[in-house]
Amino acid sequence: MNRPIGKDPVLDPNNDSMIAGLLSGGASPIADLYKFGFGIYNADASTPRRMVSCRKDWGRCPFAGMSVPLTADMVPPTGSDAQIAVIDWSTRTVYEMWQYTWSDGDPSASWGALTSFDGDGLTRPPDGVGSSRGSGFAVLAGVVRTHEMRQGKIRHALEFSTNKCQRGVFREPAFTTDGTFDSPDAIPEGARVQLDPSLDLDAIPGITAGEKIVARALQIYGAYNVDCGGAPMAIGFELPHPAQADTYPAVGLTHDYFELRHIPFGKLRVLATWDTGSTPP
């Protein structure tokens, strides 16, 4: 996730169709800031611990037999995904919970995952177990953090969801998919896209500070398709912490589902492989 894209990467042979799919519907890609953002919280050895149950019968719950650091003020976003990630700095473990609820001190999630904060950004062994994204990417892999907006720089690849996830096909580093779309413009989970690095972002009229931060990261690091969603392309952001000032309006991202219309997404390109190597078979 932290590796910049090399010079002159090999593009996917179906690049044009895939980009057309991401830009279908006429609207610009959006920023999931609030309702479908991601609640990210810090914990340490002093944080109270709770047992967390899984509501889906998908096998052994990733949290079975574990005490998870949780408090009542670790609130999830209000959207149907209600996704949170808790970073336990005492163990450098990340607890990811999808459709998380806290009911009278009894926390549960439909499903979730455990990952190492120092791992590769995926929820497979040896660094993780379970899954909270359709591709197997960890929640923290690629989400735009609020402190990055304050600092004005993102030093990693971004992540996005799309309603054009290709059925039955995924691309490294993804190791699974929940794609359901059969079409020439479908894009596999795990695919990496990049914004044309030759674009002069400072010359774009009306571009907001937040859009420029996102666009620059897309030029240097790109973004991965990590999950299926309801929009052609939605970039994931951290839900602002309830106890802190909201960073997004200050950088021009004034409302949820903010259309990033000043970023020239028509200049996106799909890489053949995540590490810009040879075209996949």
N, C-alpha and C positions, 0 to 999 in steps of 0.2 A: 504493500500500500504506500510505502514511503519512497519507492523507487521512481525517479523521473523517467519519462518516456524518452527513448533515444532518438537520434536524428534520422529522418527519412524512414519511419516504420513501414513495414509491409502491411497493406490494407486488406481487409476481407474482400473476396471477389464479389460478394453480395452487398458491398458497402452502400451503394446508392439506394437500394430498396429498403435496407434496414433503417437508414437515416430518414427516409420518407415515412416509414412506419412510426418512428419516434415523434415526428412532427405532424402526424395526421390529425385531422379535426380542426385545423386552423388556428388553434390557440398555442401560445408559447409554453414551453416546459415551465413547471411550477416549483415553488419552494414549499415543502411541507413543514411549516413552522410550529404549529400548535396542535390542532386536532389529531393529526397523524405524524407529529414529531416523535421524539424519543426522550423519555425521562431518564436522565443519567445522574446518578447519585453516588456520593462518596461514603465509605464506611471504614471503620478501623476496629481494633481489638476491643474497644469500649462500647461499640454499638450493640444494642440488644439483639438477641438471636431469636428466630422463629422457625418452626417447621413449616414448609410450604408444600401443599398438595397440588397435584396435576389433575385437571378435570377431564382431559382427553384420555381415552383408553388406547394409547399408542405404544404401549410397552412400559418398561420400567421408567418411572418418573426420574428425570435427571437429578432432582433434589431429594430423592428418597434417602432417609436416614441422616440427612444433613441439617445443621442449624444455619440458617441464612441470615445475615445481618440486615434487618429491616426495621423501619420506624413508620409511624402513621403519616408523617409528612413527606414520605417518598411517594408522591402522587403520580399516577399514570396520566398520559394524555386522554382526552375525552373521546377520541375516535374508537372505532371498533377494534383496532389492533391493541390499544391500551398497553403499549410496550415500554418496559423500563429495563435499565441495566444498572446494577449496583457494583461498584468497584470496591472490593475489600482490600485496602492498602496493607493490611497486616499480613495477608497471604498472597497478594497480587492476583487474586482470583476475581473474575467477573461473573456475576449471576445475572442471566438474561431471562426475562419473563414476558411471555406473550399473552395478551388478554388478562393482565394482572388485576386482581382486586384485593382489597383489605376490608374485611367484614368483621367489625367488632374485635379487632386484634387477631383475626384468623385469616392469614394471607393465602391466596391460591392463584394459580395461573392455568390457562388451558394447556400450555406447554412451555418449554424453555430450554436453556442450555447453560453449561458452565464452560468458561474458557480461561486461559491464562492471559493476563494483561500483557505478558511479554511474548505471547505466541505469534503465530503467523496470520492471525485475523480470521481463522476458520474454526468451526466447532467440531472438528473431527479429532480423534486421538492422534498423537499423544497430548495435544494442547487443549482438547475440549471433548465434551460429550453432549448429546442432545442437539437440538436445532431450533432456532427462532426466526430464521429467514429461509425462504424457499430454496436458496442456492447453497446453504451451508455457511455463508459468511457470518461472522460475528456482528452483533449490533454495533459495536464501537468501530468496526472497520468501515471507515468512509463517511460517517456522519459528521456534518459541519457542527462544530462546537461553538457555544456562545462566546467563549474566551477568544476563539479565533476571529470572530467578527469584531470584537473589541480591539484586538491586536492588529487587525488588517491584513492577516496573512494565514493561508492554509498550506501546511507542509505535507500533504498526503493526497492520495487519490480520493475522489468523492464516490458516493454510492447513489444509485437511483433505482426506482421501481418503474415498471411499465405494464400496460395492458396488452403488450405485443410479445410476451415471453413465448419462445418457441417450444412446442410440445416435444417432450422426450429427448431433448438435446441440451447439453450444457458444455461449458468450455472452462478449462483450467483458468484460474484456481478454484472455481466452483466444483463441487463434487456431487451435486444432486440438482434437481429442478422441480418446480411445481408448475411449469409452463403448460398452457392449454391451447396455444394458438397455432393453427396450421395455415401458413400464408407465406409467400415469398418475402414479405417485409417483416416477418417475425425475427426477433433477435434472441439468441440463446442467453440464458443466465450464465454469468461469468464473463461475458464479452466486455471488452474495455473500449471506451470511446475517447476521443481527444478532440479538443477545439484547435483549429488551425493556429499553430504557434506564431505565425507571421503576422497575425492581426494586431493592429495598433489599438489597444483598448482605450487609450486616452483620447483617441480621435472620434470615438463614438458619441454622438450628441445624446444628452439626456441620461447616459448610463449612471446608475446610482453607485455609491461606494460599495454596497453589499454585492451588487451584480458584478462589479469589477473584481472584487476579491474572489468570487466564485469562478468567474471567467479565467482569471489568471491561473487558478488551480487546475482548471480544465485544460489549459494550454500545457502546463508543466507535467501534471500527474494524470490527467484524464479522470474517468469515472467508470465504475463497474456496474453492470446490471446485476442486482443482487436479489430481486424479488418481483413477483407479480403484484400489480396494483390496479387502481381504477382509472388512472390517467395515462395518456401516451408516454409521458416522461415526468417524473416527480423526484426532485432531489431531497434527500433526507437531512433534517436539521434537528439539533437538540432542542427540546422543550425548555424555555427559560425557567430557571428555578423559582419557585413561589416566593422565596425570601430575598431574591435579588432583582435588581432593575432589569427590565427587558431591553436587550441590546439591539434588537432588530429594527425598530423604527428609526433609531439614530443613524443607521446606515442605509436608510431608504427602503427597507423591506417593511412596508407599512401595514400589512394584513396577511392573514392566513391564505394559503394557496396563491401567494404572490406570483404573478406572471413575470418571469425573467425576460421580458420582451426586448430589452436592449442588448442582450447577448445574442450574437449572430449564430444561432444554433444550426442554421443551414450550412455552416462551415464545420460542423462535426464530421468526424470520420471514425469508422469502426476498424480497430486493429485486428490483424489476423490471429495474433496470440497476445496474451497479456504482456509477455516480455519482448514483443515486437520481432519475434523470430519468423520462421517459415510459415507458409500458409497451411492450416490444418487440413488433414485428409477429408 
